[in-house]
Amino acid sequence: MAIARFNKTSLARMSQMLWHLTRGDAKSPNQIDYLVKMNLPPLLGRRNAIFSQAARLLKGDLFAIPDLERQTILNSCVNLLDEAINNTEAIIMTLSNADTAAREHQLHTFFVMVRDLVESAAKLTTFGDSLEKDNRAMIKFFGSDFNKSLNKSQTTFASCELHIVSIAQQMVKDAEKPIKRYWQYTIGSFNQHSAQRYQHAFDRTTAIYFTNALEKPTPPEGW
């Protein structure tokens, strides 16, 4: 029991120490330590490059390519959007400006919505084929009418995927201008050093972080 109390006390002290290391003597969000806030430019650069890559993957006629290749692209897009979401959460933690925080929360909500749509579409890409492979087992379990139902459903699966992808593409297209405007405004508020750090993170992420956009993104060593 004494050990448990010691661990609990130690963890509390450690949490308090980490809190003071990141916030210093700050009493309000406006007083967040500069060392925390200085992470914002590279975080933004990295996140913006990640989302730009996801948006690029969604463009074009995805249904002009084979199902498995399209599914690979959609799954890659989901991975990228997950990264954008995680980075946005990290960005929000560095913010002391309420207006900027509100915009980042809105972006976070948008990224989650698009991610969920794309993930749903990716699952539907081969859903009908998977059911067809298990057709005999399904017929044995549900009865002979299942085969008729499956044949009718195949078209529905394809149609649903098409509509979901179209919605995600339209959402990204509609958001392109306001997002670009917000990014330009944010970068414009940086001093020269911060702007250079932002651009370096954006360029490095674009050039190195996604050596193969169709695979799950893996950061380079030392990143």
KEZATI-439820 format. One record per residue: residue in one letter; x, y, z of N, C-alpha, C in turn. Coordinates in Angstrom, 1 decimal. Layout:
<recs>
- a X Y Z X Y Z X Y Z
...
</recs>
This chain:
<recs>
- m 0.8 -1.2 0.0 0.0 0.0 0.0 0.9 1.3 0.0
- a 2.0 1.2 0.8 2.9 2.3 0.8 3.5 2.6 -0.5
- i 3.8 1.5 -1.3 4.4 1.7 -2.6 3.4 2.4 -3.5
- a 2.1 2.0 -3.4 1.0 2.5 -4.2 0.9 4.0 -4.0
- r 1.0 4.4 -2.7 0.9 5.8 -2.3 2.1 6.6 -2.9
- f 3.3 5.9 -2.8 4.5 6.6 -3.3 4.4 6.8 -4.8
- n 3.9 5.8 -5.6 3.8 5.9 -7.0 2.8 7.0 -7.4
- k 1.7 7.0 -6.7 0.7 8.1 -7.0 1.2 9.5 -6.7
- t 1.9 9.6 -5.6 2.5 10.9 -5.3 3.6 11.3 -6.3
- s 4.4 10.3 -6.7 5.5 10.6 -7.7 4.9 11.0 -9.0
- l 3.8 10.3 -9.5 3.2 10.6 -10.7 2.6 12.0 -10.7
- a 2.0 12.4 -9.6 1.4 13.7 -9.4 2.5 14.8 -9.5
- r 3.6 14.5 -8.8 4.7 15.5 -8.9 5.3 15.6 -10.3
- m 5.4 14.4 -11.0 5.9 14.4 -12.4 5.0 15.2 -13.3
- s 3.7 15.0 -13.1 2.7 15.7 -14.0 2.8 17.2 -13.7
- q 2.9 17.6 -12.5 3.0 19.0 -12.1 4.3 19.6 -12.7
- m 5.4 18.8 -12.7 6.7 19.3 -13.2 6.6 19.5 -14.7
- l 6.0 18.5 -15.4 5.8 18.6 -16.9 4.9 19.8 -17.2
- w 3.9 20.0 -16.4 3.0 21.1 -16.7 3.7 22.5 -16.6
- h 4.6 22.6 -15.6 5.3 23.8 -15.4 6.4 24.0 -16.4
- l 7.0 22.9 -16.9 8.0 23.0 -17.9 7.4 23.5 -19.2
- t 6.2 23.1 -19.6 5.6 23.5 -20.8 4.9 24.9 -20.7
- r 4.4 25.2 -19.5 3.7 26.5 -19.3 4.5 27.5 -18.5
- g 5.6 27.1 -17.9 6.3 28.0 -17.0 5.4 28.5 -15.9
- d 5.4 29.8 -15.7 4.5 30.4 -14.6 3.2 30.9 -15.2
- a 2.8 30.4 -16.4 1.6 31.0 -17.0 0.4 30.8 -16.2
- k -0.4 31.8 -16.1 -1.7 31.8 -15.4 -2.9 31.7 -16.3
- s -2.6 32.0 -17.6 -3.7 32.0 -18.6 -3.1 31.5 -19.9
- p -4.0 31.1 -20.9 -3.5 30.7 -22.2 -2.6 31.7 -22.9
- n -2.8 33.0 -22.6 -2.0 34.0 -23.3 -0.6 34.0 -22.8
- q -0.3 33.3 -21.8 1.1 33.3 -21.2 1.8 32.0 -21.4
- i 1.3 31.2 -22.4 2.0 29.9 -22.7 3.4 30.1 -23.0
- d 4.3 29.3 -22.5 5.7 29.4 -22.7 6.1 29.5 -24.2
- y 7.0 30.3 -24.5 7.5 30.5 -25.9 8.0 29.3 -26.5
- l 8.6 28.4 -25.7 9.2 27.1 -26.2 8.1 26.2 -26.8
- v 6.9 26.3 -26.2 5.7 25.6 -26.7 5.2 26.2 -28.0
- k 5.0 27.5 -27.9 4.4 28.2 -29.1 5.3 28.2 -30.3
- m 6.7 28.0 -30.1 7.6 28.1 -31.3 7.4 26.8 -32.1
- n 6.7 25.8 -31.6 6.5 24.5 -32.3 5.4 24.7 -33.4
- l 4.7 25.8 -33.3 3.5 26.0 -34.2 3.9 26.1 -35.7
- p 4.9 26.9 -36.1 5.2 26.9 -37.6 5.5 25.6 -38.2
- p 6.4 24.8 -37.6 6.7 23.5 -38.3 5.5 22.5 -38.2
- l 4.7 22.6 -37.1 3.6 21.7 -37.0 2.6 22.1 -38.1
- l 2.3 23.4 -38.3 1.4 23.8 -39.4 1.9 23.4 -40.8
- g 3.3 23.6 -41.0 3.8 23.2 -42.3 3.7 21.7 -42.6
- r 3.9 20.9 -41.6 3.8 19.5 -41.7 2.3 19.1 -42.0
- r 1.4 19.6 -41.1 0.0 19.3 -41.3 -0.5 19.7 -42.6
- n -0.2 20.9 -43.1 -0.7 21.4 -44.3 -0.2 20.6 -45.5
- a 1.0 20.2 -45.4 1.6 19.3 -46.5 0.9 18.0 -46.6
- i 0.6 17.4 -45.4 -0.1 16.1 -45.3 -1.5 16.2 -45.9
- f -2.3 17.3 -45.5 -3.6 17.4 -46.1 -3.6 17.7 -47.6
- s -2.6 18.5 -48.0 -2.5 18.7 -49.5 -2.3 17.5 -50.2
- q -1.5 16.5 -49.7 -1.3 15.3 -50.3 -2.6 14.4 -50.3
- a -3.3 14.4 -49.3 -4.6 13.7 -49.2 -5.6 14.3 -50.2
- a -5.6 15.6 -50.3 -6.5 16.2 -51.3 -6.1 15.9 -52.7
- r -4.8 15.8 -53.0 -4.3 15.5 -54.3 -4.8 14.1 -54.7
- l -4.7 13.1 -53.7 -5.1 11.7 -54.0 -6.6 11.6 -54.4
- l -7.4 12.5 -53.8 -8.8 12.4 -54.0 -9.3 13.0 -55.4
- k -8.4 13.8 -56.0 -8.7 14.5 -57.2 -8.7 13.5 -58.4
- g -9.5 13.8 -59.4 -9.5 13.0 -60.6 -10.6 12.0 -60.6
- d -10.7 11.2 -61.7 -11.7 10.2 -61.8 -11.2 8.8 -61.2
- l -11.5 8.7 -60.0 -11.0 7.4 -59.3 -11.7 6.2 -59.8
- f -12.8 6.3 -60.4 -13.6 5.2 -60.9 -13.2 4.7 -62.3
- a -12.1 5.4 -62.8 -11.6 5.0 -64.1 -10.5 4.0 -63.9
- i -10.1 3.7 -62.7 -9.1 2.7 -62.4 -9.7 1.5 -61.7
- p -8.9 0.4 -61.7 -9.5 -0.9 -61.1 -9.8 -0.7 -59.7
- d -10.7 -1.6 -59.2 -11.2 -1.5 -57.8 -10.1 -1.6 -56.8
- l -9.2 -2.5 -56.9 -8.2 -2.7 -55.9 -7.3 -1.5 -55.8
- e -6.9 -1.0 -57.0 -6.1 0.2 -57.0 -6.8 1.4 -56.4
- r -8.0 1.5 -56.7 -8.8 2.6 -56.1 -8.9 2.5 -54.6
- q -9.1 1.3 -54.1 -9.2 1.0 -52.7 -7.8 1.4 -52.0
- t -6.7 1.0 -52.7 -5.4 1.4 -52.1 -5.3 2.9 -52.0
- i -5.7 3.6 -53.0 -5.6 5.1 -52.9 -6.5 5.6 -51.8
- l -7.7 5.1 -51.7 -8.6 5.6 -50.6 -8.1 5.3 -49.3
- n -7.5 4.1 -49.1 -6.9 3.7 -47.8 -5.7 4.6 -47.5
- s -4.9 4.9 -48.5 -3.8 5.8 -48.3 -4.3 7.2 -47.9
- c -5.4 7.6 -48.5 -6.0 8.9 -48.2 -6.4 8.9 -46.7
- v -7.0 7.8 -46.3 -7.5 7.7 -44.9 -6.3 7.9 -43.9
- n -5.2 7.2 -44.2 -3.9 7.3 -43.4 -3.4 8.7 -43.3
- l -3.4 9.4 -44.5 -3.0 10.8 -44.5 -3.9 11.7 -43.7
- l -5.2 11.5 -43.8 -6.1 12.3 -43.0 -6.0 12.0 -41.5
- d -5.7 10.8 -41.2 -5.5 10.5 -39.8 -4.3 11.3 -39.2
- e -3.2 11.3 -40.1 -2.1 12.1 -39.7 -2.4 13.6 -39.6
- a -3.2 14.1 -40.5 -3.6 15.5 -40.5 -4.4 15.8 -39.2
- i -5.3 14.9 -38.8 -6.1 15.0 -37.6 -5.2 15.1 -36.4
- n -4.2 14.1 -36.3 -3.3 14.1 -35.1 -2.5 15.3 -35.0
- n -2.0 15.8 -36.2 -1.2 17.0 -36.2 -2.0 18.3 -35.8
- t -3.3 18.3 -36.2 -4.2 19.4 -35.8 -4.4 19.4 -34.3
- e -4.6 18.3 -33.7 -4.7 18.2 -32.3 -3.5 18.7 -31.6
- a -2.3 18.4 -32.1 -1.1 18.9 -31.5 -1.0 20.4 -31.7
- i -1.4 20.9 -32.9 -1.4 22.4 -33.1 -2.3 23.1 -32.1
- i -3.5 22.6 -31.9 -4.5 23.2 -31.0 -3.9 23.4 -29.6
- m -3.1 22.4 -29.2 -2.4 22.4 -27.9 -1.4 23.6 -27.7
- t -0.9 24.1 -28.8 0.1 25.2 -28.8 -0.6 26.6 -28.8
- l -1.9 26.6 -29.1 -2.5 27.9 -29.4 -2.9 28.7 -28.1
- s -2.8 30.0 -28.2 -3.3 30.8 -27.1 -4.3 31.8 -27.6
- n -4.4 31.9 -29.0 -5.4 32.8 -29.6 -6.7 32.1 -29.8
- a -7.8 32.6 -29.2 -9.1 32.0 -29.3 -9.6 31.9 -30.7
- d -9.4 32.9 -31.5 -9.9 32.9 -32.9 -9.2 31.8 -33.7
- t -7.8 31.7 -33.6 -7.1 30.7 -34.3 -7.4 29.3 -33.8
- a -7.6 29.2 -32.5 -8.0 27.9 -32.0 -9.4 27.4 -32.5
- a -10.3 28.4 -32.6 -11.6 28.1 -33.2 -11.5 27.6 -34.6
- r -10.7 28.3 -35.4 -10.5 27.9 -36.8 -9.9 26.5 -36.9
- e -8.9 26.2 -36.0 -8.3 24.9 -36.0 -9.3 23.8 -35.6
- h -10.1 24.1 -34.7 -11.2 23.1 -34.3 -12.1 22.8 -35.4
- q -12.4 23.9 -36.2 -13.3 23.7 -37.4 -12.6 22.8 -38.4
- l -11.3 23.1 -38.6 -10.5 22.3 -39.6 -10.5 20.8 -39.1
- h -10.3 20.6 -37.8 -10.3 19.3 -37.2 -11.6 18.5 -37.5
- t -12.7 19.2 -37.3 -14.0 18.6 -37.6 -14.1 18.3 -39.1
- f -13.7 19.2 -39.9 -13.7 18.9 -41.4 -12.9 17.7 -41.8
- f -11.6 17.6 -41.2 -10.8 16.5 -41.6 -11.4 15.2 -41.1
- v -12.0 15.2 -40.0 -12.7 13.9 -39.5 -13.8 13.5 -40.4
- m -14.6 14.5 -40.8 -15.8 14.2 -41.7 -15.3 13.6 -43.0
- v -14.3 14.2 -43.6 -13.8 13.7 -44.9 -13.1 12.3 -44.7
- r -12.4 12.1 -43.6 -11.8 10.8 -43.3 -12.8 9.7 -43.2
- d -13.9 10.0 -42.4 -14.9 9.0 -42.2 -15.6 8.7 -43.6
- l -15.8 9.7 -44.4 -16.4 9.4 -45.7 -15.5 8.5 -46.6
- v -14.3 8.9 -46.7 -13.3 8.1 -47.5 -13.1 6.7 -47.0
- e -13.1 6.6 -45.6 -12.9 5.2 -45.0 -14.2 4.4 -45.4
- s -15.3 4.9 -45.4 -16.6 4.2 -45.7 -16.5 3.7 -47.2
- a -16.1 4.7 -48.0 -16.0 4.3 -49.5 -15.0 3.2 -49.7
- a -13.8 3.3 -49.0 -12.8 2.2 -49.2 -13.3 0.9 -48.8
- k -14.1 0.8 -47.8 -14.7 -0.5 -47.3 -15.7 -1.0 -48.3
- l -16.4 -0.1 -49.0 -17.4 -0.5 -49.9 -16.8 -1.0 -51.3
- t -15.6 -0.6 -51.5 -15.0 -0.9 -52.9 -15.0 -2.4 -53.2
- t -14.7 -3.2 -52.3 -14.7 -4.7 -52.5 -15.7 -5.4 -51.6
- f -16.6 -4.7 -51.1 -17.6 -5.3 -50.1 -18.4 -6.3 -50.9
- g -18.9 -6.0 -52.0 -19.8 -6.9 -52.8 -19.0 -8.1 -53.2
- d -17.8 -8.0 -53.6 -17.0 -9.1 -54.0 -16.7 -10.0 -52.9
- s -16.5 -9.5 -51.7 -16.3 -10.3 -50.5 -17.5 -11.1 -50.2
- l -18.7 -10.5 -50.3 -19.9 -11.3 -50.1 -20.1 -12.4 -51.1
- e -19.7 -12.1 -52.3 -19.9 -13.1 -53.4 -19.0 -14.3 -53.1
- k -17.8 -14.1 -52.6 -16.9 -15.1 -52.3 -17.5 -16.1 -51.3
- d -18.2 -15.5 -50.4 -18.8 -16.3 -49.3 -20.3 -16.7 -49.6
- n -20.6 -16.6 -50.9 -22.0 -16.8 -51.3 -22.6 -18.1 -50.8
- r -21.8 -19.2 -51.0 -22.4 -20.5 -50.6 -22.7 -20.6 -49.1
- a -21.7 -20.1 -48.3 -21.9 -20.1 -46.9 -23.1 -19.3 -46.5
- m -23.3 -18.2 -47.2 -24.4 -17.3 -46.9 -25.7 -17.9 -47.3
- i -25.7 -18.5 -48.4 -27.0 -19.2 -48.9 -27.4 -20.3 -48.0
- k -26.4 -21.0 -47.5 -26.6 -22.1 -46.6 -27.2 -21.6 -45.3
- f -26.8 -20.4 -44.8 -27.2 -19.8 -43.6 -28.5 -19.1 -43.7
- f -28.7 -18.3 -44.8 -29.8 -17.4 -44.9 -30.9 -18.0 -45.8
- g -30.5 -19.0 -46.7 -31.5 -19.5 -47.6 -31.2 -19.1 -49.0
- s -31.9 -19.7 -50.0 -31.7 -19.5 -51.4 -32.0 -18.0 -51.8
- d -32.9 -17.4 -51.1 -33.3 -16.0 -51.5 -32.1 -15.0 -51.3
- f -31.1 -15.5 -50.5 -30.0 -14.6 -50.3 -29.2 -14.2 -51.6
- n -29.1 -15.2 -52.5 -28.4 -15.0 -53.7 -29.1 -13.9 -54.6
- k -30.4 -13.9 -54.6 -31.1 -12.9 -55.4 -30.9 -11.6 -54.7
- s -30.9 -11.5 -53.4 -30.7 -10.3 -52.7 -29.3 -9.7 -52.9
- l -28.3 -10.6 -53.0 -27.0 -10.2 -53.2 -26.8 -9.6 -54.6
- n -27.4 -10.2 -55.6 -27.3 -9.7 -57.0 -27.8 -8.3 -57.1
- k -28.9 -8.1 -56.4 -29.5 -6.8 -56.4 -28.7 -5.7 -55.6
- s -28.0 -6.2 -54.6 -27.2 -5.4 -53.7 -25.9 -4.9 -54.4
- q -25.4 -5.8 -55.3 -24.1 -5.4 -55.9 -24.1 -4.0 -56.5
- t -25.1 -3.7 -57.2 -25.2 -2.4 -57.9 -25.3 -1.3 -56.8
- t -26.0 -1.6 -55.7 -26.2 -0.6 -54.7 -24.9 -0.3 -54.0
- f -24.0 -1.3 -53.8 -22.7 -1.1 -53.2 -21.9 -0.2 -54.0
- a -21.9 -0.5 -55.3 -21.1 0.3 -56.3 -21.6 1.8 -56.3
- s -22.9 1.9 -56.3 -23.5 3.2 -56.4 -23.2 4.0 -55.1
- c -23.3 3.4 -54.0 -23.0 4.0 -52.7 -21.6 4.5 -52.6
- e -20.6 3.7 -53.1 -19.2 4.1 -53.1 -19.0 5.3 -54.0
- l -19.6 5.3 -55.1 -19.5 6.4 -56.1 -20.0 7.7 -55.5
- h -21.2 7.6 -54.8 -21.8 8.8 -54.2 -20.9 9.3 -53.0
- i -20.4 8.4 -52.2 -19.7 8.8 -51.1 -18.4 9.5 -51.5
- v -17.7 8.9 -52.5 -16.4 9.5 -53.0 -16.7 10.9 -53.6
- s -17.8 11.0 -54.3 -18.2 12.3 -55.0 -18.4 13.3 -53.9
- i -19.1 12.9 -52.8 -19.4 13.9 -51.7 -18.0 14.3 -51.1
- a -17.1 13.4 -50.8 -15.9 13.7 -50.2 -15.1 14.7 -51.1
- q -15.1 14.4 -52.4 -14.3 15.2 -53.4 -14.9 16.6 -53.5
- q -16.3 16.7 -53.4 -16.9 18.0 -53.5 -16.6 18.8 -52.2
- m -16.6 18.1 -51.1 -16.3 18.8 -49.8 -14.9 19.4 -49.8
- v -14.0 18.6 -50.3 -12.6 19.1 -50.4 -12.5 20.2 -51.4
- k -13.1 20.1 -52.5 -13.1 21.2 -53.5 -13.7 22.5 -52.9
- d -14.9 22.4 -52.2 -15.5 23.6 -51.7 -14.7 24.2 -50.6
- a -13.9 23.4 -49.9 -13.1 23.9 -48.7 -11.7 24.4 -49.2
- e -11.4 24.2 -50.4 -10.1 24.6 -50.9 -9.7 26.1 -50.8
- k -10.6 26.9 -51.2 -10.4 28.4 -51.1 -10.3 28.9 -49.7
- p -11.3 28.6 -48.8 -11.2 29.1 -47.4 -10.0 28.5 -46.7
- i -9.6 27.3 -46.9 -8.5 26.7 -46.3 -7.2 27.4 -46.8
- k -7.1 27.6 -48.0 -5.9 28.3 -48.6 -5.8 29.7 -48.0
- r -7.0 30.4 -48.0 -7.0 31.8 -47.4 -6.6 31.8 -46.0
- y -7.0 30.8 -45.2 -6.6 30.7 -43.8 -5.1 30.5 -43.6
- w -4.6 29.5 -44.4 -3.2 29.2 -44.4 -2.4 30.5 -44.7
- q -2.8 31.2 -45.8 -2.0 32.4 -46.2 -2.0 33.4 -45.1
- y -3.2 33.6 -44.4 -3.3 34.5 -43.3 -2.4 34.2 -42.2
- t -2.4 32.9 -41.9 -1.6 32.4 -40.8 -0.1 32.6 -41.0
- i 0.3 32.2 -42.2 1.8 32.3 -42.6 2.2 33.8 -42.6
- g 1.2 34.6 -43.1 1.5 36.1 -43.2 1.7 36.7 -41.8
- s 1.2 36.0 -40.7 1.4 36.6 -39.4 2.7 36.2 -38.8
- f 3.5 35.3 -39.4 4.8 34.8 -38.9 5.9 35.9 -39.2
- n 6.9 35.9 -38.3 8.1 36.7 -38.7 8.9 35.9 -39.7
- q 10.0 36.4 -40.2 10.7 35.8 -41.2 11.3 34.4 -40.8
- h 11.8 34.3 -39.6 12.3 33.0 -39.1 11.2 32.0 -39.0
- s 10.1 32.3 -38.5 9.0 31.4 -38.4 8.5 30.9 -39.7
- a 8.4 31.9 -40.7 7.9 31.6 -42.0 8.9 30.6 -42.7
- q 10.2 30.8 -42.5 11.1 29.8 -43.0 11.0 28.5 -42.4
- r 10.8 28.4 -41.1 10.6 27.1 -40.5 9.3 26.4 -41.0
- y 8.3 27.2 -41.2 7.0 26.6 -41.8 7.3 26.0 -43.1
- q 7.9 26.8 -44.0 8.2 26.4 -45.4 9.1 25.2 -45.4
- h 10.1 25.2 -44.6 11.0 24.0 -44.5 10.3 22.7 -44.1
- a 9.4 22.8 -43.1 8.6 21.7 -42.7 7.7 21.2 -43.8
- f 7.0 22.2 -44.5 6.1 21.9 -45.6 6.9 21.2 -46.7
- d 8.0 21.7 -47.1 8.8 21.2 -48.3 9.3 19.8 -47.9
- r 9.9 19.7 -46.7 10.5 18.4 -46.3 9.4 17.3 -46.2
- t 8.3 17.7 -45.7 7.2 16.7 -45.6 6.8 16.2 -47.0
- t 6.6 17.2 -47.9 6.2 16.9 -49.2 7.2 16.0 -50.0
- a 8.5 16.3 -49.8 9.5 15.7 -50.6 10.0 14.3 -49.9
- i 9.9 14.2 -48.6 10.5 13.1 -48.0 9.5 12.2 -47.3
- y 8.6 12.8 -46.5 7.7 12.0 -45.7 6.8 11.1 -46.5
- f 6.5 11.5 -47.7 5.6 10.6 -48.5 6.4 10.2 -49.8
- t 7.4 9.3 -49.6 8.1 8.8 -50.8 7.2 8.0 -51.6
- n 6.2 7.4 -51.0 5.3 6.6 -51.8 3.9 6.8 -51.2
- a 3.1 7.7 -51.9 1.8 8.1 -51.3 0.8 7.0 -51.1
- l 1.0 5.9 -51.8 0.1 4.8 -51.8 0.4 3.8 -50.6
- e 1.4 4.1 -49.9 1.7 3.3 -48.7 1.4 4.1 -47.4
- k 1.2 3.4 -46.3 1.0 4.1 -45.1 2.2 5.0 -44.8
- p 2.0 6.3 -44.5 3.1 7.2 -44.4 4.0 6.8 -43.2
- t 5.3 6.9 -43.4 6.3 6.6 -42.4 7.3 7.7 -42.4
- p 7.5 8.3 -41.2 8.4 9.5 -41.2 9.9 9.0 -41.4
- p 10.7 9.8 -42.0 12.1 9.4 -42.2 12.8 9.4 -40.9
- e 13.9 8.7 -40.8 14.7 8.6 -39.6 15.2 10.0 -39.1
- g 15.0 10.2 -37.9 15.4 11.5 -37.4 14.4 12.6 -37.5
- w 13.2 12.3 -38.0 12.2 13.3 -38.2 11.5 13.6 -36.9
</recs>
